[in-house]
Amino acid sequence: MTDITFSKDETDRLVGRIKRYFDDELGQEIGGFEAEFLIDFIAREMGPYFYNRGLSDAHTLFAEKAEEIGYLLQELEKPVQ
């Protein structure tokens, strides 16, 4: 897996959300620089867990849909005599 990176706009939005969370939930102010470090930490250390869960969910959905398609294809079969 490659490193998780965000665009400038995404980073700015994430920084704003982290700063707001720290202020609203923890009653602490956090600077933009610190928030970016936290984003990097979360992406590096926890990102693979979220990524792998997403892959697992996608695999499960794909398998379910493939099975469904298999049944639909069987319904299209013509009787042979």
C-alpha positions, 0 to 999 in steps of 0.5 A: 500500500502506498502512503496516504496523502491528501490534497491541500484542500483536503488537508485544510478541511481535515485540519479544521475538523481536528481543531474544532474537535479538540476545541469542542470535545476536549476544551483544548486549542490545537494549532494547524501545524499540530493538527497536520502532524496528527493527520499524518500520524493517523494516516500512517498508523491507522490508515492501513486498518481502515484501508483493509476494512474497506477492501474486505467490505468491497470483497464481501459485496463483490462476492455477494453480487457475483453470486447474485449474477450467477443466479440471474444467469441461470434464470436466462438458460433455455431448456434443452430437450 
